[in-house]
Amino acid sequence: MTDTVLEPTQLDLSGERLTISYQLTGGEPQARAIADQILVEQTIEFPLDLVPDDDIRAEIVAKEVRFDELTPSTYDFSASFAVEVVGGQLPQLLNVLFGNISMVPGIRVTGIDLPTSLLACFPGPQHGIDGLRERFGTDGPLLATALKPMGTPVPQLAEFARSLAAAGMHLIKDDHSFATQPFCDFRERVKAIAQAVGEANGDGIYLPSLNVPVEDLTSAIDFALEAGVGGFLVLPGLCGFDTMRSISATTPVDTVIMAHPAMLGAFVTDETSGIAHDIMFGTLARLAGADVSIYPNFGGRFSFAPAACAAIATACRAPLEHIRPAWPSPAGGMSPERVPEMLEFYGPDTCLLVGGALYRGDIGKQVARMRAAVEGTKR
């Protein structure tokens, strides 16, 4: 049988490239084989020996940048990709980052270096750190909470929200598990809570969870904005990072986007595979337009280590061309008592998210304790 003959292809390419770094786990022969696989699998997914000596082979197939031994069983590997393979689109960037190769064990994405021309395709957060500081008139951290628990009648949730807003909470979001359920209809909940927060005479805004089917997404957003919400809680692990980017880009400029980590944990918790914490909850969240990026704090009920949490916060706030810094929002089992510790670790450019612990006693008094703890760190 004769192979299909491919005619040599000439392409008009810019020469700009993005670089992705991976940690490969295994002995050197295995790691070397995986590195070679990445170059082809993440680009042409085609037998390389059938490609003529042309621009596809020379430019479209990824190029090795570095292959260094870290330990006898781990290797640092970097590859560069022609910027054109991404097409300026977030879904394809994710595909190039960790598409087919995600099905191979022992590969972890550890770094991404994007050229200016590609970053220009992504507006990033509408507000970021400076924008929300100005909006809320604060030089300290943002205070955030989640309305809980699932099953609570809508009128009671609205009263919780009213108390939180009146006490000075900046961001009052739905719990991520709120959807349209027999005991809590989305529209009923959003209308009641938005009204309660608006009547509280505070600076706080309400962010309902956009945990809705895709065919209902546009109407849910329109309804919520008409009801007076100040932003949205978006779950990119469920609806997609590009959906979050689209929401950020198409809603009014004063809309705040808060990203929730539901279903993203499996990408980061295995140190030998997946995507590094800082890329997932920092870089990607910012490219997708998140003003605030929630992630599990160390010492809570999840397993993130202090080093991983610090890396996320750094990636949220690091210079990235025109893309505004986002607020890192460590959460998960936090309490007012931990506010000084969290601010010492993260600094003031942090969104402190305390959920269920605020319900241990009077909500207003618990928020006051948070605010007092924040003020105490300034002295």
Secondary structure, DSSP 8 states (H G I E B T S, - for coil): ----------------EEEEEEEEES-HHHHHHHHHHHHHHTTT-S-GGGS-SSHIIIIIS-EEEEEEEEETTEEEEEEEEEGGGTTT-HHHHHHHHHSGGGGSSSEEEEEEE--HHHHTT----SSHHHHHHHHHT-SS-EEEEEE--TT--HHHHHHHHHHHHHTT-SEEEE-TT--SBTTB-HHHHHHHHHHHHHHTTSS-EEE-B--S-GGGHHHHHHHHHHHT--EEEE-HHHH-HHHHHHHHHHS-TT-EEEE--TTTHHHHSSTTSEE-HHIIIIIHHHHTT-SEEEEE-TTSSS---HHHHHHHHHHHHS--TT----EEEEESS--GGGHHHHHHHH-SS-EEE--GGGGSS-HHHHHHHHHHHHHHHT-
